[in-house]
Amino acid sequence: MTITQMQYFAAFCQYGSVSKSAEALHISQPSVSIAIKDLEKEFGLTLLNRENKQLKISQEGMYFYERIKDILSQIHALEVQMTDMGNHLNRICLGIPNFTGMFLFSILMDDFHDAHPDINFEVKQCSSSIAFKMIEDNSCDLAIIVEPDTIPDTIETLRVLSSEFVYCVHPDHHLAGVKDVSLTEICHEPLILNQEESFMTKQIKKRFYDEGLVPNILLYAVQLPIIEEFVSSGKAGTFLSKELAETLPDIVTIPLKKIIPVNFSLIWKKDKTWRKKASVLVKYIMDKCPIAI
């Protein structure tokens, strides 16, 4: 059994015919047919049932396909990793938060590309919980997260931004001119918040509940533009980190009387054999953070 044979059989299972799989693989149809027949001969099994001039995957064939999918996926991942090495490790895979990720990315990366034009980024948007998993299974080199209460022992962290939540409203909102505001004063105001399972939203809701209040949540949204549209149109208020809120036009920010902190950290796996370029980025951010943010 060869990798090529596995690839040809997997292609047949995916596309459902010899002709379509051959077209997808850019090879001749006989190449696919011969590879599958050779596998059947080697195993002494029927992988494809031939009925009424049609080919159907047998039970044994489906079992084989389910097993080789993972193998082929791992081979592809290895090819990508080895290609990276051949390209001098010039790509960094970076996880960023769904909600505030691009804002943080622009702050932290700023002039990094000018200093290191040979380094490219593969950016994956994800929640903090998913970011931890991606770091653990090495599918990401680094990630920026909203810092939770506890961090796994296997993870290294570098805090890149210490901030606080501010209440954000339309300029014509009746609270827009106040110096600061309490949760009691806004608990009946309609709110639009980040997705319900996000750490930021959980932190906001917990502070309301700790004060015996129930927030009036109108909507949860994944994307920042949706929240910005609701707030700028006067339909609802929201909570954002201070630095992010100050970049949005047509929105007034109001500090909270009792500060709710929010911290962002860069994370990576302990004792990992570093991609050289990833270590360059960590050093860059370490040097930048004390003076930049």
QUITA-V10423 format. One record per residue. N is the residue number from 1. RES is the residue in one small letter. D_LAST is the distance of its C-alpha to the last C-alpha in whole Angstrom. Layout:
# QUITA-V10423
n->N res->RES d_last->D_LAST
n->N res->RES d_last->D_LAST
This chain:
# QUITA-V10423
n->1 res->m d_last->56
n->2 res->t d_last->53
n->3 res->i d_last->50
n->4 res->t d_last->51
n->5 res->q d_last->54
n->6 res->m d_last->51
n->7 res->q d_last->49
n->8 res->y d_last->52
n->9 res->f d_last->53
n->10 res->a d_last->50
n->11 res->a d_last->50
n->12 res->f d_last->53
n->13 res->c d_last->52
n->14 res->q d_last->49
n->15 res->y d_last->51
n->16 res->g d_last->55
n->17 res->s d_last->57
n->18 res->v d_last->58
n->19 res->s d_last->58
n->20 res->k d_last->54
n->21 res->s d_last->53
n->22 res->a d_last->54
n->23 res->e d_last->53
n->24 res->a d_last->49
n->25 res->l d_last->50
n->26 res->h d_last->51
n->27 res->i d_last->54
n->28 res->s d_last->58
n->29 res->q d_last->59
n->30 res->p d_last->62
n->31 res->s d_last->59
n->32 res->v d_last->57
n->33 res->s d_last->61
n->34 res->i d_last->62
n->35 res->a d_last->59
n->36 res->i d_last->59
n->37 res->k d_last->63
n->38 res->d d_last->62
n->39 res->l d_last->60
n->40 res->e d_last->62
n->41 res->k d_last->65
n->42 res->e d_last->63
n->43 res->f d_last->62
n->44 res->g d_last->65
n->45 res->l d_last->64
n->46 res->t d_last->64
n->47 res->l d_last->60
n->48 res->l d_last->61
n->49 res->n d_last->64
n->50 res->r d_last->66
n->51 res->e d_last->68
n->52 res->n d_last->70
n->53 res->k d_last->68
n->54 res->q d_last->65
n->55 res->l d_last->62
n->56 res->k d_last->61
n->57 res->i d_last->58
n->58 res->s d_last->60
n->59 res->q d_last->59
n->60 res->e d_last->59
n->61 res->g d_last->57
n->62 res->m d_last->54
n->63 res->y d_last->54
n->64 res->f d_last->53
n->65 res->y d_last->51
n->66 res->e d_last->49
n->67 res->r d_last->49
n->68 res->i d_last->48
n->69 res->k d_last->45
n->70 res->d d_last->43
n->71 res->i d_last->44
n->72 res->l d_last->44
n->73 res->s d_last->40
n->74 res->q d_last->39
n->75 res->i d_last->41
n->76 res->h d_last->39
n->77 res->a d_last->36
n->78 res->l d_last->37
n->79 res->e d_last->38
n->80 res->v d_last->34
n->81 res->q d_last->33
n->82 res->m d_last->36
n->83 res->t d_last->35
n->84 res->d d_last->31
n->85 res->m d_last->33
n->86 res->g d_last->35
n->87 res->n d_last->32
n->88 res->h d_last->31
n->89 res->l d_last->28
n->90 res->n d_last->26
n->91 res->r d_last->25
n->92 res->i d_last->22
n->93 res->c d_last->23
n->94 res->l d_last->19
n->95 res->g d_last->20
n->96 res->i d_last->17
n->97 res->p d_last->18
n->98 res->n d_last->21
n->99 res->f d_last->19
n->100 res->t d_last->15
n->101 res->g d_last->15
n->102 res->m d_last->16
n->103 res->f d_last->13
n->104 res->l d_last->10
n->105 res->f d_last->13
n->106 res->s d_last->12
n->107 res->i d_last->8
n->108 res->l d_last->9
n->109 res->m d_last->12
n->110 res->d d_last->12
n->111 res->d d_last->14
n->112 res->f d_last->15
n->113 res->h d_last->18
n->114 res->d d_last->19
n->115 res->a d_last->19
n->116 res->h d_last->21
n->117 res->p d_last->23
n->118 res->d d_last->25
n->119 res->i d_last->23
n->120 res->n d_last->23
n->121 res->f d_last->22
n->122 res->e d_last->24
n->123 res->v d_last->21
n->124 res->k d_last->23
n->125 res->q d_last->22
n->126 res->c d_last->23
n->127 res->s d_last->22
n->128 res->s d_last->21
n->129 res->s d_last->24
n->130 res->i d_last->25
n->131 res->a d_last->22
n->132 res->f d_last->23
n->133 res->k d_last->27
n->134 res->m d_last->26
n->135 res->i d_last->24
n->136 res->e d_last->27
n->137 res->d d_last->30
n->138 res->n d_last->28
n->139 res->s d_last->28
n->140 res->c d_last->24
n->141 res->d d_last->22
n->142 res->l d_last->19
n->143 res->a d_last->17
n->144 res->i d_last->14
n->145 res->i d_last->16
n->146 res->v d_last->15
n->147 res->e d_last->16
n->148 res->p d_last->19
n->149 res->d d_last->21
n->150 res->t d_last->23
n->151 res->i d_last->22
n->152 res->p d_last->25
n->153 res->d d_last->26
n->154 res->t d_last->26
n->155 res->i d_last->22
n->156 res->e d_last->20
n->157 res->t d_last->16
n->158 res->l d_last->13
n->159 res->r d_last->10
n->160 res->v d_last->7
n->161 res->l d_last->6
n->162 res->s d_last->8
n->163 res->s d_last->9
n->164 res->e d_last->13
n->165 res->f d_last->16
n->166 res->v d_last->17
n->167 res->y d_last->21
n->168 res->c d_last->21
n->169 res->v d_last->25
n->170 res->h d_last->27
n->171 res->p d_last->27
n->172 res->d d_last->31
n->173 res->h d_last->30
n->174 res->h d_last->32
n->175 res->l d_last->29
n->176 res->a d_last->27
n->177 res->g d_last->27
n->178 res->v d_last->27
n->179 res->k d_last->24
n->180 res->d d_last->23
n->181 res->v d_last->25
n->182 res->s d_last->26
n->183 res->l d_last->27
n->184 res->t d_last->31
n->185 res->e d_last->31
n->186 res->i d_last->29
n->187 res->c d_last->31
n->188 res->h d_last->34
n->189 res->e d_last->32
n->190 res->p d_last->31
n->191 res->l d_last->28
n->192 res->i d_last->27
n->193 res->l d_last->25
n->194 res->n d_last->23
n->195 res->q d_last->26
n->196 res->e d_last->28
n->197 res->e d_last->27
n->198 res->s d_last->23
n->199 res->f d_last->21
n->200 res->m d_last->20
n->201 res->t d_last->23
n->202 res->k d_last->25
n->203 res->q d_last->22
n->204 res->i d_last->23
n->205 res->k d_last->27
n->206 res->k d_last->27
n->207 res->r d_last->25
n->208 res->f d_last->28
n->209 res->y d_last->31
n->210 res->d d_last->30
n->211 res->e d_last->31
n->212 res->g d_last->34
n->213 res->l d_last->33
n->214 res->v d_last->33
n->215 res->p d_last->31
n->216 res->n d_last->33
n->217 res->i d_last->31
n->218 res->l d_last->33
n->219 res->l d_last->31
n->220 res->y d_last->29
n->221 res->a d_last->27
n->222 res->v d_last->25
n->223 res->q d_last->24
n->224 res->l d_last->21
n->225 res->p d_last->24
n->226 res->i d_last->27
n->227 res->i d_last->25
n->228 res->e d_last->23
n->229 res->e d_last->27
n->230 res->f d_last->28
n->231 res->v d_last->26
n->232 res->s d_last->27
n->233 res->s d_last->30
n->234 res->g d_last->31
n->235 res->k d_last->32
n->236 res->a d_last->29
n->237 res->g d_last->26
n->238 res->t d_last->23
n->239 res->f d_last->20
n->240 res->l d_last->17
n->241 res->s d_last->13
n->242 res->k d_last->12
n->243 res->e d_last->10
n->244 res->l d_last->12
n->245 res->a d_last->15
n->246 res->e d_last->14
n->247 res->t d_last->15
n->248 res->l d_last->18
n->249 res->p d_last->21
n->250 res->d d_last->24
n->251 res->i d_last->22
n->252 res->v d_last->22
n->253 res->t d_last->19
n->254 res->i d_last->21
n->255 res->p d_last->19
n->256 res->l d_last->21
n->257 res->k d_last->23
n->258 res->k d_last->22
n->259 res->i d_last->19
n->260 res->i d_last->18
n->261 res->p d_last->15
n->262 res->v d_last->14
n->263 res->n d_last->11
n->264 res->f d_last->11
n->265 res->s d_last->12
n->266 res->l d_last->13
n->267 res->i d_last->17
n->268 res->w d_last->20
n->269 res->k d_last->23
n->270 res->k d_last->25
n->271 res->d d_last->27
n->272 res->k d_last->27
n->273 res->t d_last->29
n->274 res->w d_last->26
n->275 res->r d_last->26
n->276 res->k d_last->25
n->277 res->k d_last->23
n->278 res->a d_last->21
n->279 res->s d_last->20
n->280 res->v d_last->19
n->281 res->l d_last->16
n->282 res->v d_last->15
n->283 res->k d_last->15
n->284 res->y d_last->13
n->285 res->i d_last->10
n->286 res->m d_last->11
n->287 res->d d_last->11
n->288 res->k d_last->8
n->289 res->c d_last->5
n->290 res->p d_last->6
n->291 res->i d_last->6
n->292 res->a d_last->4
n->293 res->i d_last->0
